[in-house]
Amino acid sequence: MKIDILTLFPSMFYGVLGSSILKRAISKDHIQVNLIDIRDHSNDKHNKVDDYPYGGGAGMVMKPEPIFNVFDELNKTPGYFRDQKTIFMTPQGKKYSQKKAQELSQLDRITILCGHYEGVDERVRDNLVDEELSIGDFVLTGGELPAMVIMDSVVRLLPGVLGDEASAQADSFNDYLLEHPHYTRPAIFRGTDVPKVLLSGNHAQIDRWRKKESLKRTLTRRPDLLENVKLNDFEKKLLEELKQQDNI
Ligand SMILES: C[S@@+](CC[C@H](N)C(=O)[O-])C[C@H]1O[C@@H](n2cnc3c(N)ncnc32)[C@H](O)[C@@H]1O
């Protein structure tokens, strides 16, 4: 997958691209990340990228020319339009979700535009952007952190990127349930035992325990997720058992 990032602060990405899964995904050629400094594409002799808002008011607005100039360049790249999407990060966008991460992971190429100041000139949004995404109902200083969130969550879904494919599959939200608790060695830590079933070696029992804990977590922390989920008969039975327990 190719990922183009349009930003005024490319150096913010160095840490995240140089560590952990993203670093490995780049070195194994699963992804190619193209950090584009919008400032380099300004027509202004001082590389100005923002200006005062028409009509007055507080803050500055990112000018359209440098961003359009970047897209003029990108459009010259052979095959740029094939299976690609341009995303603008904004708190006004559709709330990002695991489902959207899965959808984006199917594309060949994504282009992410990071806003700053009060945001971008509306003509950029109208003419260059396919989709607007928000990472939550709060306002950050820029779109760089949200772009990193998108990149990380999408890249870990690409085939071969995670060491153990099953681990992305079992993550919370992939089947609309929160994931079950995890334990590692030692079996007793500061007086607290690991649940016995996990030490039993009985995989059917372990799977049952995990599914039940997953349902319990979802029921107690995110009951809204259960409204849209189609449970199978086994899961329905476990859920009924849980609902009958007093402490749930
Ligand atoms: C200070 S914010 C601008 C907010 C804008 N004035 C508004 O009210 O919608 C600057 C930039 O940060 C990014 N940003 C801030 N919060 C975000 C969020 N929750 N999700 C995605 N992007 C966000 C956007 O790219 C935005 O253009």
The ligand as an SDF file (V2000), in Angstrom:
LIG
                    3D

 27 29  0  0  0  0  0  0  0  0999 V2000
   -7.5050   23.2570   15.5360 C   0  0  0  0  0  0  0  0  0  0  0  0
   -8.1050   22.0950   14.4080 S   0  0  0  0  0  0  0  0  0  0  0  0
   -9.3140   23.0290   13.5310 C   0  0  0  0  0  0  0  0  0  0  0  0
  -10.7000   22.8020   14.0080 C   0  0  0  0  0  0  0  0  0  0  0  0
  -11.7210   23.5650   13.1850 C   0  0  0  0  0  0  0  0  0  0  0  0
  -11.6080   24.9810   13.3750 N   0  0  0  0  0  0  0  0  0  0  0  0
  -13.1080   23.1090   13.5620 C   0  0  0  0  0  0  0  0  0  0  0  0
  -13.7330   23.6900   14.4250 O   0  0  0  0  0  0  0  0  0  0  0  0
  -13.5670   22.0980   13.0030 O   0  0  0  0  0  0  0  0  0  0  0  0
   -6.8030   21.9610   13.2630 C   0  0  0  0  0  0  0  0  0  0  0  0
   -6.7530   20.6680   12.4750 C   0  0  0  0  0  0  0  0  0  0  0  0
   -6.5340   19.5970   13.3650 O   0  0  0  0  0  0  0  0  0  0  0  0
   -7.0990   18.4060   12.8290 C   0  0  0  0  0  0  0  0  0  0  0  0
   -7.9830   17.8210   13.8720 N   0  0  0  0  0  0  0  0  0  0  0  0
   -8.2610   18.3700   15.0760 C   0  0  0  0  0  0  0  0  0  0  0  0
   -9.0570   17.5790   15.7940 N   0  0  0  0  0  0  0  0  0  0  0  0
   -9.3030   16.4760   15.0450 C   0  0  0  0  0  0  0  0  0  0  0  0
  -10.0650   15.2910   15.2440 C   0  0  0  0  0  0  0  0  0  0  0  0
  -10.7630   15.0720   16.3490 N   0  0  0  0  0  0  0  0  0  0  0  0
  -10.0790   14.3690   14.2470 N   0  0  0  0  0  0  0  0  0  0  0  0
   -9.4030   14.5740   13.1110 C   0  0  0  0  0  0  0  0  0  0  0  0
   -8.6680   15.6910   12.8620 N   0  0  0  0  0  0  0  0  0  0  0  0
   -8.6140   16.6350   13.8080 C   0  0  0  0  0  0  0  0  0  0  0  0
   -7.8220   18.8050   11.5610 C   0  0  0  0  0  0  0  0  0  0  0  0
   -6.9860   18.4610   10.4440 O   0  0  0  0  0  0  0  0  0  0  0  0
   -7.9750   20.2950   11.6960 C   0  0  0  0  0  0  0  0  0  0  0  0
   -8.0350   20.9340   10.4370 O   0  0  0  0  0  0  0  0  0  0  0  0
  1  2  1  0
  2  3  1  0
  2 10  1  0
  3  4  1  0
  4  5  1  0
  5  6  1  0
  5  7  1  0
  7  8  2  0
  7  9  1  0
 10 11  1  0
 11 12  1  0
 11 26  1  0
 12 13  1  0
 13 14  1  0
 13 24  1  0
 14 15  1  0
 14 23  1  0
 15 16  2  0
 16 17  1  0
 17 18  1  0
 17 23  2  0
 18 19  1  0
 18 20  2  0
 20 21  1  0
 21 22  2  0
 22 23  1  0
 24 25  1  0
 24 26  1  0
 26 27  1  0
M  CHG  2   2   1   9  -1
M  END
$$$$
